[in-house]
Amino acid sequence: MRFTAPEALKAVGSEAGLVESSSRRIGLRSGKRFAAIVLRKTAG
Amino acid sequence: MDGGTQRSPWLDIPLADYEGHMSLPEIGQAQMIADFFASLLKERSPASVAVMGCSGGNGFDRIDPSVTTRVVGVDLNPAYVRRARKRFSGRFDRLELYTCDIQAMDALFEPVDMVYAALVFEYLDPPASAVVRMAAHLRPGGVLATIL
């Protein structure tokens, strides 16, 4: 499986003890759009 | 090639070609990676950071060595790692650079406050195991910052 979808990353991260901290979109002049996502590792 | 394992194309791309392409104004992705990294460093002031797929150290120049004293870089291509070492050796209290497949990282380095993985997951198959490995290299409360 390959993924570039934010929701897929968040789902996998959740299983690894990571919770979403922030998320935003970045657009470039080329028209390409990206997702910038920060996941925080929960204690323990 | 060994045991049927496919050789990564990243091993055959010269750093100058990669950096030249990513820096083209119409591409702009090297700038994006470095800018987001810089914003994270400013917001979170991590004492330690690890950059996955660090190439020649894109964004390392945005790290304030008085704040972030430990910098880790991991890349599959040994030539990229050598160049990063040449460029940034002596800039930080601790600079740890590893030639390693991200999907094979197993306690490669001591946990850090931030793992930065920008435009990396699209090249990892399966990416889920890489997320788990990156999470294992984070301190509790640390963050995995990504660009997809």
N, CA and C atoms of all chains as a GROMACS GRO file, in nm:
protein
  576
    1MET      N    1   0.084  -0.120   0.000
    1MET     CA    2   0.000   0.000   0.000
    1MET      C    3   0.088   0.125   0.000
    2ARG      N    4   0.060   0.215  -0.086
    2ARG     CA    5   0.122   0.346  -0.080
    2ARG      C    6   0.014   0.445  -0.041
    3PHE      N    7   0.054   0.551   0.030
    3PHE     CA    8  -0.047   0.651   0.059
    3PHE      C    9   0.010   0.791   0.049
    4THR      N   10  -0.070   0.880   0.005
    4THR     CA   11  -0.036   1.021   0.010
    4THR      C   12  -0.152   1.097   0.071
    5ALA      N   13  -0.254   1.026   0.115
    5ALA     CA   14  -0.373   1.090   0.171
    5ALA      C   15  -0.353   1.116   0.319
    6PRO      N   16  -0.381   1.238   0.363
    6PRO     CA   17  -0.364   1.270   0.505
    6PRO      C   18  -0.439   1.175   0.597
    7GLU      N   19  -0.561   1.138   0.560
    7GLU     CA   20  -0.640   1.053   0.649
    7GLU      C   21  -0.575   0.916   0.667
    8ALA      N   22  -0.510   0.868   0.563
    8ALA     CA   23  -0.442   0.739   0.574
    8ALA      C   24  -0.324   0.750   0.670
    9LEU      N   25  -0.250   0.859   0.659
    9LEU     CA   26  -0.136   0.880   0.750
    9LEU      C   27  -0.185   0.889   0.895
   10LYS      N   28  -0.291   0.964   0.916
   10LYS     CA   29  -0.343   0.981   1.052
   10LYS      C   30  -0.390   0.847   1.110
   11ALA      N   31  -0.452   0.767   1.026
   11ALA     CA   32  -0.501   0.637   1.073
   11ALA      C   33  -0.385   0.547   1.114
   12VAL      N   34  -0.283   0.544   1.031
   12VAL     CA   35  -0.166   0.462   1.062
   12VAL      C   36  -0.094   0.519   1.185
   13GLY      N   37  -0.084   0.652   1.190
   13GLY     CA   38  -0.019   0.716   1.304
   13GLY      C   39  -0.090   0.684   1.434
   14SER      N   40  -0.221   0.681   1.429
   14SER     CA   41  -0.300   0.652   1.548
   14SER      C   42  -0.263   0.514   1.604
   15GLU      N   43  -0.243   0.420   1.515
   15GLU     CA   44  -0.206   0.285   1.558
   15GLU      C   45  -0.065   0.281   1.618
   16ALA      N   46   0.016   0.383   1.581
   16ALA     CA   47   0.153   0.389   1.631
   16ALA      C   48   0.165   0.484   1.751
   17GLY      N   49   0.051   0.526   1.806
   17GLY     CA   50   0.053   0.612   1.924
   17GLY      C   51   0.072   0.759   1.892
   18LEU      N   52   0.034   0.800   1.771
   18LEU     CA   53   0.049   0.939   1.729
   18LEU      C   54  -0.088   1.002   1.712
   19VAL      N   55  -0.104   1.122   1.765
   19VAL     CA   56  -0.232   1.193   1.750
   19VAL      C   57  -0.208   1.323   1.674
   20GLU      N   58  -0.309   1.366   1.602
   20GLU     CA   59  -0.293   1.486   1.519
   20GLU      C   60  -0.272   1.609   1.606
   21SER      N   61  -0.172   1.686   1.568
   21SER     CA   62  -0.144   1.812   1.638
   21SER      C   63  -0.184   1.930   1.552
   22SER      N   64  -0.155   1.922   1.423
   22SER     CA   65  -0.196   2.029   1.331
   22SER      C   66  -0.195   1.975   1.188
   23SER      N   67  -0.265   2.046   1.103
   23SER     CA   68  -0.275   2.006   0.963
   23SER      C   69  -0.306   2.128   0.879
   24ARG      N   70  -0.237   2.142   0.768
   24ARG     CA   71  -0.270   2.253   0.678
   24ARG      C   72  -0.229   2.219   0.535
   25ARG      N   73  -0.279   2.295   0.444
   25ARG     CA   74  -0.249   2.274   0.303
   25ARG      C   75  -0.143   2.373   0.258
   26ILE      N   76  -0.057   2.328   0.167
   26ILE     CA   77   0.044   2.414   0.106
   26ILE      C   78   0.024   2.407  -0.045
   27GLY      N   79   0.008   2.520  -0.107
   27GLY     CA   80  -0.004   2.524  -0.252
   27GLY      C   81   0.118   2.589  -0.315
   28LEU      N   82   0.163   2.533  -0.424
   28LEU     CA   83   0.279   2.589  -0.494
   28LEU      C   84   0.235   2.657  -0.623
   29ARG      N   85   0.324   2.739  -0.675
   29ARG     CA   86   0.295   2.810  -0.801
   29ARG      C   87   0.265   2.715  -0.915
   30SER      N   88   0.323   2.597  -0.906
   30SER     CA   89   0.302   2.497  -1.012
   30SER      C   90   0.158   2.446  -1.015
   31GLY      N   91   0.083   2.478  -0.909
   31GLY     CA   92  -0.053   2.426  -0.899
   31GLY      C   93  -0.062   2.302  -0.812
   32LYS      N   94   0.054   2.244  -0.781
   32LYS     CA   95   0.053   2.125  -0.694
   32LYS      C   96   0.015   2.166  -0.553
   33ARG      N   97  -0.058   2.078  -0.487
   33ARG     CA   98  -0.098   2.103  -0.350
   33ARG      C   99  -0.050   1.989  -0.261
   34PHE      N  100  -0.011   2.026  -0.142
   34PHE     CA  101   0.043   1.929  -0.048
   34PHE      C  102  -0.027   1.945   0.087
   35ALA      N  103  -0.015   1.841   0.169
   35ALA     CA  104  -0.068   1.847   0.305
   35ALA      C  105   0.048   1.844   0.403
   36ALA      N  106   0.051   1.940   0.492
   36ALA     CA  107   0.153   1.944   0.598
   36ALA      C  108   0.086   1.902   0.728
   37ILE      N  109   0.130   1.792   0.782
   37ILE     CA  110   0.063   1.731   0.897
   37ILE      C  111   0.163   1.708   1.009
   38VAL      N  112   0.124   1.743   1.129
   38VAL     CA  113   0.208   1.718   1.245
   38VAL      C  114   0.132   1.626   1.341
   39LEU      N  115   0.197   1.515   1.375
   39LEU     CA  116   0.139   1.418   1.468
   39LEU      C  117   0.225   1.415   1.594
   40ARG      N  118   0.161   1.411   1.708
   40ARG     CA  119   0.233   1.411   1.835
   40ARG      C  120   0.228   1.273   1.899
   41LYS      N  121   0.342   1.233   1.952
   41LYS     CA  122   0.349   1.102   2.018
   41LYS      C  123   0.295   1.116   2.160
   42THR      N  124   0.198   1.036   2.190
   42THR     CA  125   0.140   1.043   2.324
   42THR      C  126   0.237   0.981   2.423
   43ALA      N  127   0.227   1.026   2.546
   43ALA     CA  128   0.318   0.974   2.650
   43ALA      C  129   0.291   0.827   2.672
   44GLY      N  130   0.394   0.757   2.707
   44GLY     CA  131   0.378   0.615   2.741
   44GLY      C  132   0.388   0.523   2.623
   45MET      N  133   2.209  -0.595  -0.652
   45MET     CA  134   2.077  -0.647  -0.617
   45MET      C  135   2.091  -0.781  -0.547
   46ASP      N  136   2.009  -0.805  -0.444
   46ASP     CA  137   2.023  -0.931  -0.373
   46ASP      C  138   1.886  -0.989  -0.341
   47GLY      N  139   1.876  -1.116  -0.354
   47GLY     CA  140   1.757  -1.188  -0.313
   47GLY      C  141   1.629  -1.137  -0.376
   48GLY      N  142   1.639  -1.079  -0.495
   48GLY     CA  143   1.518  -1.033  -0.561
   48GLY      C  144   1.474  -0.896  -0.515
   49THR      N  145   1.547  -0.834  -0.422
   49THR     CA  146   1.512  -0.700  -0.375
   49THR      C  147   1.541  -0.599  -0.485
   50GLN      N  148   1.444  -0.514  -0.511
   50GLN     CA  149   1.460  -0.417  -0.619
   50GLN      C  150   1.550  -0.304  -0.571
   51ARG      N  151   1.646  -0.266  -0.656
   51ARG     CA  152   1.737  -0.157  -0.622
   51ARG      C  153   1.661  -0.025  -0.627
   52SER      N  154   1.681   0.056  -0.525
   52SER     CA  155   1.611   0.185  -0.521
   52SER      C  156   1.666   0.279  -0.628
   53PRO      N  157   1.578   0.346  -0.702
   53PRO     CA  158   1.626   0.443  -0.801
   53PRO      C  159   1.700   0.560  -0.738
   54TRP      N  160   1.676   0.582  -0.609
   54TRP     CA  161   1.743   0.694  -0.542
   54TRP      C  162   1.894   0.675  -0.534
   55LEU      N  163   1.939   0.552  -0.545
   55LEU     CA  164   2.083   0.527  -0.540
   55LEU      C  165   2.154   0.572  -0.668
   56ASP      N  166   2.077   0.595  -0.772
   56ASP     CA  167   2.137   0.629  -0.901
   56ASP      C  168   2.111   0.774  -0.944
   57ILE      N  169   2.054   0.852  -0.857
   57ILE     CA  170   2.026   0.992  -0.891
   57ILE      C  171   2.133   1.080  -0.826
   58PRO      N  172   2.217   1.145  -0.907
   58PRO     CA  173   2.319   1.233  -0.848
   58PRO      C  174   2.254   1.345  -0.768
   59LEU      N  175   2.318   1.381  -0.658
   59LEU     CA  176   2.261   1.484  -0.570
   59LEU      C  177   2.238   1.615  -0.646
   60ALA      N  178   2.331   1.650  -0.731
   60ALA     CA  179   2.316   1.776  -0.806
   60ALA      C  180   2.191   1.774  -0.893
   61ASP      N  181   2.161   1.659  -0.951
   61ASP     CA  182   2.039   1.648  -1.033
   61ASP      C  183   1.915   1.663  -0.947
   62TYR      N  184   1.916   1.594  -0.832
   62TYR     CA  185   1.800   1.600  -0.742
   62TYR      C  186   1.780   1.743  -0.692
   63GLU      N  187   1.887   1.802  -0.641
   63GLU     CA  188   1.874   1.937  -0.585
   63GLU      C  189   1.839   2.039  -0.693
   64GLY      N  190   1.896   2.021  -0.809
   64GLY     CA  191   1.866   2.113  -0.919
   64GLY      C  192   1.720   2.108  -0.959
   65HIS      N  193   1.668   1.987  -0.966
   65HIS     CA  194   1.526   1.970  -1.003
   65HIS      C  195   1.435   2.030  -0.896
   66MET      N  196   1.460   1.994  -0.772
   66MET     CA  197   1.371   2.037  -0.663
   66MET      C  198   1.375   2.188  -0.641
   67SER      N  199   1.484   2.251  -0.685
   67SER     CA  200   1.498   2.395  -0.665
   67SER      C  201   1.448   2.478  -0.782
   68LEU      N  202   1.411   2.414  -0.890
   68LEU     CA  203   1.360   2.490  -1.005
   68LEU      C  204   1.242   2.575  -0.962
   69PRO      N  205   1.235   2.700  -1.007
   69PRO     CA  206   1.124   2.787  -0.966
   69PRO      C  207   0.987   2.725  -0.996
   70GLU      N  208   0.977   2.654  -1.106
   70GLU     CA  209   0.847   2.595  -1.140
   70GLU      C  210   0.817   2.469  -1.058
   71ILE      N  211   0.915   2.418  -0.989
   71ILE     CA  212   0.894   2.304  -0.900
   71ILE      C  213   0.877   2.355  -0.756
   72GLY      N  214   0.980   2.421  -0.706
   72GLY     CA  215   0.969   2.490  -0.577
   72GLY      C  216   0.958   2.400  -0.455
   73GLN      N  217   0.988   2.272  -0.471
   73GLN     CA  218   0.964   2.182  -0.358
   73GLN      C  219   1.076   2.186  -0.254
   74ALA      N  220   1.199   2.213  -0.296
   74ALA     CA  221   1.308   2.226  -0.199
   74ALA      C  222   1.280   2.343  -0.105
   75GLN      N  223   1.233   2.452  -0.162
   75GLN     CA  224   1.199   2.571  -0.082
   75GLN      C  225   1.083   2.539   0.014
   76MET      N  226   0.984   2.468  -0.037
   76MET     CA  227   0.869   2.433   0.047
   76MET      C  228   0.913   2.347   0.165
   77ILE      N  229   0.996   2.248   0.138
   77ILE     CA  230   1.043   2.159   0.244
   77ILE      C  231   1.120   2.239   0.349
   78ALA      N  232   1.208   2.326   0.303
   78ALA     CA  233   1.290   2.405   0.397
   78ALA      C  234   1.205   2.506   0.473
   79ASP      N  235   1.109   2.567   0.406
   79ASP     CA  236   1.026   2.669   0.472
   79ASP      C  237   0.938   2.608   0.580
   80PHE      N  238   0.876   2.494   0.551
   80PHE     CA  239   0.791   2.431   0.652
   80PHE      C  240   0.876   2.385   0.770
   81PHE      N  241   0.992   2.333   0.740
   81PHE     CA  242   1.086   2.292   0.845
   81PHE      C  243   1.120   2.411   0.934
   82ALA      N  244   1.152   2.523   0.871
   82ALA     CA  245   1.188   2.644   0.947
   82ALA      C  246   1.073   2.689   1.036
   83SER      N  247   0.950   2.681   0.985
   83SER     CA  248   0.835   2.723   1.066
   83SER      C  249   0.815   2.630   1.184
   84LEU      N  250   0.837   2.502   1.165
   84LEU     CA  251   0.826   2.406   1.275
   84LEU      C  252   0.932   2.432   1.382
   85LEU      N  253   1.053   2.458   1.337
   85LEU     CA  254   1.162   2.483   1.432
   85LEU      C  255   1.132   2.607   1.515
   86LYS      N  256   1.076   2.708   1.450
   86LYS     CA  257   1.045   2.832   1.521
   86LYS      C  258   0.931   2.810   1.621
   87GLU      N  259   0.830   2.734   1.580
   87GLU     CA  260   0.714   2.711   1.667
   87GLU      C  261   0.748   2.622   1.786
   88ARG      N  262   0.833   2.523   1.764
   88ARG     CA  263   0.849   2.416   1.864
   88ARG      C  264   0.984   2.413   1.933
   89SER      N  265   1.083   2.481   1.881
   89SER     CA  266   1.216   2.488   1.944
   89SER      C  267   1.265   2.352   1.994
   90PRO      N  268   1.270   2.252   1.908
   90PRO     CA  269   1.315   2.120   1.954
   90PRO      C  270   1.465   2.120   1.985
   91ALA      N  271   1.501   2.049   2.091
   91ALA     CA  272   1.644   2.035   2.121
   91ALA      C  273   1.709   1.936   2.026
   92SER      N  274   1.628   1.845   1.974
   92SER     CA  275   1.681   1.744   1.882
   92SER      C  276   1.583   1.721   1.769
   93VAL      N  277   1.636   1.696   1.652
   93VAL     CA  278   1.552   1.674   1.535
   93VAL      C  279   1.617   1.570   1.445
   94ALA      N  280   1.533   1.488   1.382
   94ALA     CA  281   1.583   1.390   1.284
   94ALA      C  282   1.511   1.414   1.152
   95VAL      N  283   1.587   1.418   1.046
   95VAL     CA  284   1.531   1.443   0.913
   95VAL      C  285   1.540   1.315   0.831
   96MET      N  286   1.425   1.265   0.793
   96MET     CA  287   1.419   1.144   0.711
   96MET      C  288   1.436   1.180   0.563
   97GLY      N  289   1.520   1.107   0.493
   97GLY     CA  290   1.546   1.142   0.354
   97GLY      C  291   1.611   1.278   0.346
   98CYS      N  292   1.720   1.292   0.420
   98CYS     CA  293   1.780   1.426   0.439
   98CYS      C  294   1.853   1.477   0.315
   99SER      N  295   1.874   1.392   0.217
   99SER     CA  296   1.951   1.426   0.096
   99SER      C  297   2.082   1.496   0.136
  100GLY      N  298   2.112   1.607   0.078
  100GLY     CA  299   2.239   1.675   0.110
  100GLY      C  300   2.227   1.770   0.227
  101GLY      N  301   2.116   1.759   0.300
  101GLY     CA  302   2.095   1.846   0.416
  101GLY      C  303   2.003   1.963   0.387
  102ASN      N  304   1.906   1.941   0.297
  102ASN     CA  305   1.812   2.048   0.268
  102ASN      C  306   1.741   2.092   0.395
  103GLY      N  307   1.750   2.219   0.428
  103GLY     CA  308   1.684   2.273   0.547
  103GLY      C  309   1.773   2.278   0.670
  104PHE      N  310   1.886   2.208   0.667
  104PHE     CA  311   1.975   2.209   0.784
  104PHE      C  312   2.025   2.352   0.813
  105ASP      N  313   2.035   2.430   0.708
  105ASP     CA  314   2.082   2.568   0.728
  105ASP      C  315   1.978   2.654   0.800
  106ARG      N  316   1.857   2.602   0.814
  106ARG     CA  317   1.751   2.676   0.883
  106ARG      C  318   1.747   2.641   1.032
  107ILE      N  319   1.830   2.550   1.075
  107ILE     CA  320   1.832   2.507   1.215
  107ILE      C  321   1.922   2.602   1.295
  108ASP      N  322   1.868   2.655   1.404
  108ASP     CA  323   1.948   2.739   1.493
  108ASP      C  324   2.027   2.648   1.587
  109PRO      N  325   2.158   2.641   1.573
  109PRO     CA  326   2.236   2.547   1.656
  109PRO      C  327   2.238   2.581   1.803
  110SER      N  328   2.196   2.703   1.839
  110SER     CA  329   2.190   2.737   1.981
  110SER      C  330   2.061   2.684   2.045
  111VAL      N  331   1.966   2.646   1.962
  111VAL     CA  332   1.838   2.592   2.011
  111VAL      C  333   1.833   2.441   1.990
  112THR      N  334   1.858   2.402   1.867
  112THR     CA  335   1.855   2.259   1.831
  112THR      C  336   2.000   2.212   1.824
  113THR      N  337   2.040   2.143   1.928
  113THR     CA  338   2.182   2.109   1.942
  113THR      C  339   2.216   1.972   1.885
  114ARG      N  340   2.112   1.892   1.865
  114ARG     CA  341   2.136   1.757   1.811
  114ARG      C  342   2.056   1.739   1.684
  115VAL      N  343   2.126   1.707   1.575
  115VAL     CA  344   2.063   1.692   1.444
  115VAL      C  345   2.099   1.555   1.388
  116VAL      N  346   1.995   1.484   1.348
  116VAL     CA  347   2.011   1.350   1.290
  116VAL      C  348   1.961   1.355   1.146
  117GLY      N  349   2.033   1.296   1.056
  117GLY     CA  350   1.989   1.285   0.917
  117GLY      C  351   1.999   1.141   0.872
  118VAL      N  352   1.898   1.096   0.798
  118VAL     CA  353   1.898   0.959   0.746
  118VAL      C  354   1.867   0.964   0.598
  119ASP      N  355   1.947   0.896   0.520
  119ASP     CA  356   1.917   0.886   0.377
  119ASP      C  357   1.970   0.754   0.324
  120LEU      N  358   1.906   0.708   0.221
  120LEU     CA  359   1.944   0.580   0.160
  120LEU      C  360   2.072   0.592   0.079
  121ASN      N  361   2.095   0.709   0.025
  121ASN     CA  362   2.207   0.728  -0.069
  121ASN      C  363   2.333   0.774   0.006
  122PRO      N  364   2.437   0.693   0.006
  122PRO     CA  365   2.557   0.729   0.083
  122PRO      C  366   2.626   0.856   0.032
  123ALA      N  367   2.612   0.883  -0.097
  123ALA     CA  368   2.674   1.005  -0.151
  123ALA      C  369   2.604   1.130  -0.097
  124TYR      N  370   2.472   1.120  -0.081
  124TYR     CA  371   2.397   1.231  -0.023
  124TYR      C  372   2.443   1.256   0.121
  125VAL      N  373   2.458   1.148   0.195
  125VAL     CA  374   2.496   1.160   0.336
  125VAL      C  375   2.637   1.219   0.347
  126ARG      N  376   2.725   1.175   0.259
  126ARG     CA  377   2.862   1.231   0.262
  126ARG      C  378   2.860   1.381   0.237
  127ARG      N  379   2.776   1.424   0.143
  127ARG     CA  380   2.769   1.566   0.112
  127ARG      C  381   2.710   1.645   0.229
  128ALA      N  382   2.609   1.589   0.291
  128ALA     CA  383   2.549   1.656   0.408
  128ALA      C  384   2.653   1.670   0.519
  129ARG      N  385   2.732   1.566   0.539
  129ARG     CA  386   2.835   1.572   0.643
  129ARG      C  387   2.938   1.680   0.610
  130LYS      N  388   2.976   1.687   0.484
  130LYS     CA  389   3.076   1.786   0.443
  130LYS      C  390   3.020   1.928   0.462
  131ARG      N  391   2.895   1.945   0.431
  131ARG     CA  392   2.835   2.079   0.441
  131ARG      C  393   2.814   2.125   0.585
  132PHE      N  394   2.777   2.032   0.674
  132PHE     CA  395   2.729   2.075   0.806
  132PHE      C  396   2.811   2.024   0.923
  133SER      N  397   2.919   1.955   0.896
  133SER     CA  398   3.004   1.908   1.005
  133SER      C  399   3.055   2.027   1.086
  134GLY      N  400   3.042   2.019   1.217
  134GLY     CA  401   3.090   2.125   1.306
  134GLY      C  402   2.988   2.234   1.334
  135ARG      N  403   2.874   2.229   1.265
  135ARG     CA  404   2.774   2.334   1.284
  135ARG      C  405   2.690   2.311   1.411
  136PHE      N  406   2.672   2.185   1.448
  136PHE     CA  407   2.586   2.153   1.563
  136PHE      C  408   2.669   2.078   1.668
  137ASP      N  409   2.621   2.082   1.793
  137ASP     CA  410   2.690   2.007   1.898
  137ASP      C  411   2.700   1.860   1.860
  138ARG      N  412   2.587   1.807   1.812
  138ARG     CA  413   2.586   1.666   1.769
  138ARG      C  414   2.521   1.657   1.632
  139LEU      N  415   2.596   1.607   1.537
  139LEU     CA  416   2.543   1.580   1.404
  139LEU      C  417   2.561   1.431   1.378
  140GLU      N  418   2.448   1.362   1.363
  140GLU     CA  419   2.451   1.218   1.341
  140GLU      C  420   2.390   1.190   1.204
  141LEU      N  421   2.468   1.136   1.115
  141LEU     CA  422   2.420   1.110   0.980
  141LEU      C  423   2.433   0.960   0.951
  142TYR      N  424   2.325   0.904   0.900
  142TYR     CA  425   2.321   0.760   0.877
  142TYR      C  426   2.279   0.730   0.732
  143THR      N  427   2.350   0.638   0.672
  143THR     CA  428   2.304   0.581   0.546
  143THR      C  429   2.220   0.459   0.581
  144CYS      N  430   2.091   0.472   0.558
  144CYS     CA  431   2.000   0.364   0.602
  144CYS      C  432   1.869   0.373   0.527
  145ASP      N  433   1.810   0.259   0.502
  145ASP     CA  434   1.674   0.253   0.449
  145ASP      C  435   1.578   0.284   0.565
  146ILE      N  436   1.497   0.385   0.550
  146ILE     CA  437   1.406   0.426   0.657
  146ILE      C  438   1.321   0.308   0.704
  147GLN      N  439   1.285   0.222   0.611
  147GLN     CA  440   1.198   0.110   0.646
  147GLN      C  441   1.273  -0.002   0.720
  148ALA      N  442   1.404   0.018   0.735
  148ALA     CA  443   1.480  -0.082   0.809
  148ALA      C  444   1.534  -0.023   0.940
  149MET      N  445   1.497   0.099   0.973
  149MET     CA  446   1.547   0.162   1.095
  149MET      C  447   1.500   0.084   1.217
  150ASP      N  448   1.594   0.046   1.300
  150ASP     CA  449   1.560  -0.024   1.423
  150ASP      C  450   1.652   0.029   1.532
  151ALA      N  451   1.601   0.118   1.615
  151ALA     CA  452   1.683   0.184   1.718
  151ALA      C  453   1.811   0.238   1.656
  152LEU      N  454   1.795   0.304   1.544
  152LEU     CA  455   1.911   0.357   1.471
  152LEU      C  456   1.977   0.471   1.548
  153PHE      N  457   1.894   0.550   1.616
  153PHE     CA  458   1.946   0.662   1.695
  153PHE      C  459   1.857   0.682   1.817
  154GLU      N  460   1.910   0.752   1.915
  154GLU     CA  461   1.832   0.780   2.037
  154GLU      C  462   1.713   0.868   2.001
  155PRO      N  463   1.603   0.850   2.071
  155PRO     CA  464   1.482   0.927   2.038
  155PRO      C  465   1.504   1.077   2.037
  156VAL      N  466   1.429   1.143   1.950
  156VAL     CA  467   1.442   1.288   1.931
  156VAL      C  468   1.308   1.357   1.958
  157ASP      N  469   1.313   1.489   1.962
  157ASP     CA  470   1.192   1.568   1.987
  157ASP      C  471   1.107   1.583   1.861
  158MET      N  472   1.172   1.578   1.747
  158MET     CA  473   1.097   1.596   1.622
  158MET      C  474   1.157   1.509   1.512
  159VAL      N  475   1.071   1.438   1.443
  159VAL     CA  476   1.111   1.369   1.320
  159VAL      C  477   1.044   1.442   1.205
  160TYR      N  478   1.124   1.479   1.107
  160TYR     CA  479   1.071   1.552   0.991
  160TYR      C  480   1.082   1.462   0.868
  161ALA      N  481   0.968   1.436   0.806
  161ALA     CA  482   0.965   1.346   0.690
  161ALA      C  483   0.882   1.413   0.581
  162ALA      N  484   0.947   1.489   0.498
  162ALA     CA  485   0.877   1.567   0.395
  162ALA      C  486   0.892   1.501   0.259
  163LEU      N  487   0.781   1.475   0.195
  163LEU     CA  488   0.777   1.411   0.063
  163LEU      C  489   0.854   1.280   0.063
  164VAL      N  490   0.836   1.206   0.168
  164VAL     CA  491   0.906   1.079   0.186
  164VAL      C  492   0.814   0.960   0.167
  165PHE      N  493   0.694   0.971   0.224
  165PHE     CA  494   0.608   0.852   0.230
  165PHE      C  495   0.566   0.801   0.093
  166GLU      N  496   0.559   0.890  -0.004
  166GLU     CA  497   0.517   0.846  -0.136
  166GLU      C  498   0.616   0.749  -0.199
  167TYR      N  499   0.738   0.745  -0.143
  167TYR     CA  500   0.840   0.655  -0.198
  167TYR      C  501   0.858   0.529  -0.114
  168LEU      N  502   0.783   0.518  -0.006
  168LEU     CA  503   0.799   0.404   0.084
  168LEU      C  504   0.685   0.306   0.063
  169ASP      N  505   0.719   0.182   0.052
  169ASP     CA  506   0.618   0.081   0.027
  169ASP      C  507   0.654  -0.045   0.107
  170PRO      N  508   0.580  -0.076   0.213
  170PRO     CA  509   0.458  -0.007   0.258
  170PRO      C  510   0.495   0.108   0.352
  171PRO      N  511   0.423   0.220   0.343
  171PRO     CA  512   0.456   0.334   0.428
  171PRO      C  513   0.418   0.315   0.574
  172ALA      N  514   0.322   0.229   0.601
  172ALA     CA  515   0.275   0.214   0.739
  172ALA      C  516   0.387   0.171   0.832
  173SER      N  517   0.471   0.080   0.786
  173SER     CA  518   0.579   0.033   0.873
  173SER      C  519   0.679   0.144   0.900
  174ALA      N  520   0.696   0.234   0.803
  174ALA     CA  521   0.787   0.346   0.823
  174ALA      C  522   0.734   0.441   0.929
  175VAL      N  523   0.603   0.460   0.933
  175VAL     CA  524   0.543   0.546   1.036
  175VAL      C  525   0.572   0.488   1.173
  176VAL      N  526   0.556   0.358   1.186
  176VAL     CA  527   0.581   0.292   1.314
  176VAL      C  528   0.728   0.308   1.353
  177ARG      N  529   0.817   0.292   1.256
  177ARG     CA  530   0.960   0.305   1.287
  177ARG      C  531   0.997   0.447   1.325
  178MET      N  532   0.939   0.543   1.256
  178MET     CA  533   0.966   0.683   1.291
  178MET      C  534   0.913   0.714   1.430
  179ALA      N  535   0.792   0.665   1.460
  179ALA     CA  536   0.734   0.689   1.592
  179ALA      C  537   0.822   0.630   1.702
  180ALA      N  538   0.885   0.518   1.673
  180ALA     CA  539   0.971   0.454   1.773
  180ALA      C  540   1.096   0.536   1.801
  181HIS      N  541   1.130   0.628   1.712
  181HIS     CA  542   1.248   0.713   1.730
  181HIS      C  543   1.211   0.851   1.786
  182LEU      N  544   1.086   0.863   1.834
  182LEU     CA  545   1.039   0.988   1.895
  182LEU      C  546   1.029   0.973   2.046
  183ARG      N  547   1.065   1.080   2.116
  183ARG     CA  548   1.040   1.083   2.260
  183ARG      C  549   0.890   1.100   2.283
  184PRO      N  550   0.838   1.055   2.398
  184PRO     CA  551   0.699   1.086   2.430
  184PRO      C  552   0.677   1.238   2.426
  185GLY      N  553   0.573   1.280   2.359
  185GLY     CA  554   0.548   1.423   2.343
  185GLY      C  555   0.615   1.482   2.221
  186GLY      N  556   0.702   1.406   2.158
  186GLY     CA  557   0.768   1.451   2.036
  186GLY      C  558   0.672   1.448   1.918
  187VAL      N  559   0.714   1.508   1.808
  187VAL     CA  560   0.623   1.516   1.693
  187VAL      C  561   0.686   1.460   1.565
  188LEU      N  562   0.600   1.399   1.489
  188LEU     CA  563   0.634   1.357   1.352
  188LEU      C  564   0.570   1.458   1.258
  189ALA      N  565   0.651   1.533   1.189
  189ALA     CA  566   0.602   1.636   1.097
  189ALA      C  567   0.624   1.590   0.955
  190THR      N  568   0.520   1.599   0.875
  190THR     CA  569   0.526   1.544   0.740
  190THR      C  570   0.471   1.641   0.637
  191ILE      N  571   0.517   1.621   0.517
  191ILE     CA  572   0.449   1.680   0.402
  191ILE      C  573   0.414   1.565   0.309
  192LEU      N  574   0.288   1.559   0.272
  192LEU     CA  575   0.240   1.456   0.178
  192LEU      C  576   0.203   1.522   0.047
   0.00000   0.00000   0.00000
